[in-house]
Structures are given as structure tokens and as C-alpha cells.
């Protein structure tokens, strides 16, 4: 339950203010521990939902992964693989 709350808060914050420094993001959620916030970010980055960029030796930037638009060909293909 708590993990879901943190995940939701992180996602909303990143959609509003992307990208964001990892340290700044964890400081915005003072009601959660740094470890809890980092664990959620780590899990989401491994899942491919978030992206971590290393800006400096101990500085990371967190952003959302762009959602790819579905290809037109895939939308127009029927079950048989024929364009309609």
C-alpha cells in the first residue's frame, strides 16, 4: 500500500516537473524515507517506466520514458496481417 502511494506520487511529480534531480525528488516527499523513494524509482527504472541519467558522480536525474505512439501500420492491420 505504501509503495503504491510513493509510486503514484513520484509519477505525478515527474509528469508535472520532468526531469528532476533524484535528490530534489526525494526531498519533496519528506513523509517517506529516502530509501522508500529510491526503491520505487529503482524498480520503475528497471521496469522501463522511468529513466535515470547520471549527471555527475553522485547526481542523477529522473525522467519518465516517452510513451511511443502506436504505429499506423499496426493499427490498420487485420488479424491476417493485411491492411484494411
C-alpha positions in Angstrom: 0.0 0.0 0.0 2.7 2.5 1.0 4.8 1.6 -2.1 1.8 2.2 -4.3 1.3 5.7 -2.7 5.0 6.5 -3.3 4.9 5.3 -6.9 1.8 7.4 -7.6 3.4 10.5 -6.0 6.6 10.0 -8.0 4.8 9.5 -11.3 2.6 12.6 -10.8 5.6 14.8 -9.8 7.6 13.7 -12.8 4.7 14.2 -15.2 4.4 17.8 -13.8 8.1 18.7 -13.5 10.1 16.4 -15.6 13.0 15.8 -15.5 14.0 16.1 -11.9 17.1 15.6 -9.8 16.9 12.4 -7.7 17.9 14.3 -4.5 15.3 17.0 -5.1 12.6 14.4 -5.8 13.3 12.5 -2.6 13.3 15.8 -0.6 9.8 16.7 -2.0 8.4 13.6 -0.3 9.6 14.1 3.3 6.7 11.9 4.5 8.6 8.9 3.0 12.2 7.8 3.7 14.9 8.3 1.1 15.2 4.5 0.9 11.5 4.1 0.1 11.6 6.7 -2.6 14.8 5.3 -4.1 13.4 1.7 -4.1 10.4 2.8 -6.0 12.5 4.7 -8.5 14.9 1.8 -8.9 12.1 -0.6 -9.5 10.4 1.6 -12.1 13.6 2.3 -13.9 14.3 -1.5 -14.1 10.8 -1.9 -15.4 11.4 0.7 -18.1 8.9 3.2 -16.8 11.4 5.8 -15.6 14.9 6.7 -16.8 17.9 7.5 -14.6 20.6 9.7 -16.2 23.9 10.2 -14.4 24.7 13.9 -14.4 27.7 13.9 -12.1 29.5 11.4 -9.9 26.8 11.4 -7.2 24.0 13.2 -9.0 21.2 11.5 -11.0 18.3 12.9 -13.0 15.0 11.0 -13.1 12.6 11.4 -16.0 9.6 9.5 -17.5 10.1 7.3 -20.5 8.3 8.8 -23.5 5.3 6.6 -24.5 5.8 5.6 -28.1 2.9 6.3 -30.4 1.4 3.1 -31.9 2.5 2.6 -35.5 -0.1 3.4 -38.1 0.6 0.1 -39.8 -0.2 -1.9 -36.6 -3.5 0.0 -36.2 -4.5 -0.7 -39.8 -3.6 -4.4 -40.0 -6.2 -7.1 -39.5 -5.6 -10.5 -38.0 -4.4 -11.9 -41.2 -1.7 -9.2 -41.4 -3.4 -7.5 -44.3 -4.0 -3.8 -44.4 -7.7 -2.8 -44.3 
